[in-house]
């Protein structure tokens, strides 16, 4: 119960910090491309899962467009059920998206399901060890756990530097990020 209270308190603080960063850093989305580490840059024809930004989340579009130009295959998440992992549906820049669960723009349900080797993850807050705070639905935690059971996958949090906190409270179901890329740099997460 204390962890839930701490997470809710941190969510409110993180939302305010992210909103302030969004207003002050209009070029942040483009900075993600230059800060993305070479060692995890997607290989030719590999599948990269991005996301459609909600509100003041940092926008992965320039990064996804760059990967697409370098012949990576792209996918966006789709909510298939409240307690289910996300499915990643094929997507190319310029494709029509539809309003799906929670008002998030997603490829149509008929789009091909792809298994990504690199997942770009939105978040509210993060710490140096790769712990992330999301909205509390557990979608990315369930999804990353399922993908990691099937084989290697790299989870990369995208955020404004202002979203960094000293420590994100966690529970046993929370999945850690492998890297975090911000508007000012990147780092590999360590314990």
N, C-alpha and C positions, 0 to 999 in steps of 0.2 A: 504494500500500500504506500509506503514511503517513497519507493522508486517511482510509482505512478505520479505522486504529488510533485516530486522533483522534476520529472519529465514534463509535466504540464506547466510548471513554473518556467522551466527553461524554454519550452515552446513559445510562450508569450514573449519572453525576452529576445529570443532568436528571430521571431517574426519582425519585431521592431528594428533590430540590427540589419536584417536583410533588406527591409523596405528602405532604410536610410542609405544603404550601400547601392541599391538599385537606382535610386534617384541621383546619386552622386557619381556613378561610374557607367556612363552610357557605352563606353568602348570595352567594357569588361568581357563581353561575349567574344569579341575578336581576340582578346588577349589569351583566351583559352588555347587557341591554335598555337601560338608561339610558346606557351608554357607546357604543352603536352610532351611528356618524356619520349625520347626516341625508342627506348627499350620496350615500350608497350604500344608503339605506333602500329596500327593494324596492317597485317600482311595482305597482299593482293588477294582479293575475293573472300577475305574473312568476313564474318558477320559482326557488325557493331550495333548494339541496341542503344538508342538514344531515348529522348523523351520530348514531349510537347510541353513547354514551360507553362506553368500556372502562375498567374499574378506576377509577382516580382522575383520569381526564380531566375537564376542566371540562364541565359538562352544558349542552348547547345547548337543552334542552327549553323553558325559559321564553321564550327568544328565538324559537324556532320557533312556539310557541303564539301569541306576539304577532303574528308575521308572518301566521300562519293567520287570526287574528281580523281582520287588515287585508286579507284576501282575496288573499294571495300563495298560489301553489300550492307544495306541499312535496314533496320527494323525499329518499330516503335511499339511500346507496350499497350496492351489492351486488357482491361479487367474482365475476366470471364465469370467470376463469382466472388462473393464477399470473403470467403475463407480459402480461396484458391490462389495459387501463384499466378503471376502475370503471364500472358502469352505474348510473344514478340512476333508482330506481323510485318511482312515485307513492305518497304517504303522507299521511295526515291524523292528527292527534292522536287517540288511542284505537284506531287500527287495530291488528289483531293482527300481530305481527312473529314471524318464525321464526329459529331459530339457523341461521346460514349459515356460510360459510368463517371459520375462526379463532374460531368461537364468537360472532361479532358478530351482533347482532339486525338483521334486514333485512326489508323487505317480501318477500312471496312472489315467486318468479321470474315468475309470471304477471302481476304488477302492471305497469302501463304504464311504458314507458321515457320519461323526460322529459329535455330538455336545459336545464340551469340557466344563468341569467345571473349568479347569485351562488352561490359555493360556500363553505360554512363548513368549515374544515379543522382537524382535531385535530393536536396536535404534542407533542413532548417538550421542545423548546427553540426559541427564536427570537432573532433579533438585529434591530437598528434598520433594516437594509437589506432586511428581508423574507425573509432566508434562514431556513429551518426545518429542524429535525431531526425526522424521523419514526422509525418502527420499522425502516426499512431495506429494506422490500419494494418501494418505488418506486411504489406504487399511485397516490398522489396526484400524483406527478411525471408519470407517464404520462398520467393523466387530464387534468390541467391542460394539458399540452402538446397533447393531442388536441383539447380544447375550444377552446383559443386558436387553433388552426389553422382552426376553423370560424367564429370570430367573437369579439366581445368577451365576456369573462367576468371577474368580479371575484372574486379569491381572498382570503378573510378568515380569518386564523388566530385561533383562540380559545384562550386560555391564562390561567393564573394569572400575575401579574406576577413571581412567583418563578422562572418558567421563562425569563426574559430572560437572555441571556448576551452577553458582549462581541462574540463572533464565532462563527458556525456555519461549520464547514468544509464546502465544497461541491465538487461535480464538475460536469461539463458537462451532465448530465441533470437536475440539480436545478432545479425551478421556484420562482420567488420569489412571495411573497405580496404583495398590493397594500395590505392593511391588517392590523393586529393589534389585537384587542380583548381587554382583560384585565379582571380584577376591579377595577382602579383607574383605567382610562382606555383611550384608543384613540389610534392614530397611523397616518398614511399612511406606508408604507415608501418610503424614498429610497435611492438608491445612495450 
